[in-house]
């Protein structure tokens, strides 16, 4: 009976040690991948590109949307309300 308890504890300790080493290995692998990416990526890749000016005409629907957003910013527009019955 005592040797069975010792065997169970030995299995638990080995399993926990194995799990911890495996997690550390995975964490270091992920860190190495991130370091490799940032070491080789072009500078400021994470920043969005500035929008380019185009000579294309603005569609009418976009003008309507822009006007609505301007009204929202100014506070003149009210949210649509459901009709009262």
C-alpha positions as CSV (number, residue, x, y, z in Angstrom):
1,X,0.0,0.0,0.0
2,X,2.7,2.7,0.8
3,X,4.6,1.9,-2.4
4,X,1.4,2.6,-4.4
5,X,1.0,6.0,-2.9
6,X,4.7,6.7,-3.6
7,X,4.1,5.5,-7.2
8,X,1.1,7.8,-7.6
9,X,3.0,10.8,-6.3
10,X,5.9,10.0,-8.6
11,X,3.6,9.9,-11.6
12,X,2.0,13.2,-10.5
13,X,5.4,14.9,-10.1
14,X,6.7,13.6,-13.4
15,X,3.5,14.7,-15.2
16,X,3.6,18.2,-13.8
17,X,7.3,18.6,-14.6
18,X,6.8,17.4,-18.1
19,X,3.9,19.8,-18.6
20,X,5.8,22.8,-17.3
21,X,8.8,22.0,-19.5
22,X,6.6,21.6,-22.5
23,X,4.8,25.0,-21.8
24,X,8.2,26.7,-21.4
25,X,9.4,25.2,-24.7
26,X,6.2,26.4,-26.5
27,X,6.5,29.9,-24.9
28,X,10.1,30.3,-26.0
29,X,9.3,29.0,-29.5
30,X,6.5,31.7,-29.8
31,X,8.8,34.4,-28.5
32,X,11.5,33.4,-31.0
33,X,8.9,33.6,-33.8
34,X,7.9,37.0,-32.7
35,X,11.5,38.2,-32.4
36,X,12.2,36.8,-35.9
37,X,9.2,38.6,-37.3
38,X,10.0,42.0,-35.8
39,X,13.7,41.6,-36.7
40,X,12.9,41.1,-40.4
41,X,9.7,43.0,-40.9
42,X,9.8,46.4,-42.6
43,X,9.8,49.4,-40.4
44,X,6.4,50.8,-39.2
45,X,4.5,48.0,-40.9
46,X,2.0,48.0,-38.0
47,X,0.9,51.6,-38.9
48,X,-1.9,52.1,-41.3
49,X,-1.1,53.7,-44.6
50,X,-2.3,57.3,-45.1
51,X,-5.2,57.5,-47.5
52,X,-4.2,58.6,-51.0
53,X,-6.0,61.5,-52.7
54,X,-7.8,60.3,-55.8
55,X,-9.2,62.4,-58.6
56,X,-12.3,60.2,-58.8
57,X,-15.7,61.8,-58.2
58,X,-17.4,61.1,-54.9
59,X,-20.6,59.0,-55.4
60,X,-23.9,60.6,-54.4
61,X,-24.5,58.0,-51.6
62,X,-21.1,58.9,-50.0
63,X,-22.2,62.5,-49.9
64,X,-25.4,61.6,-48.2
65,X,-23.5,59.6,-45.6
66,X,-21.0,62.4,-45.1
67,X,-23.8,64.9,-44.6
68,X,-25.5,62.7,-42.1
69,X,-22.3,62.2,-40.1
70,X,-21.8,66.0,-40.1
71,X,-25.3,66.4,-38.7
72,X,-24.5,63.8,-36.0
73,X,-21.3,65.7,-35.1
74,X,-23.1,69.0,-34.8
75,X,-25.9,67.5,-32.7
76,X,-28.6,68.7,-35.0
77,X,-29.7,65.1,-36.0
78,X,-32.0,63.2,-33.7
79,X,-32.2,59.4,-33.6
80,X,-35.2,58.1,-35.5
81,X,-38.1,57.3,-33.3
82,X,-40.7,54.6,-33.7
83,X,-44.2,56.0,-34.7
84,X,-46.6,56.3,-31.8
85,X,-49.7,54.2,-32.0
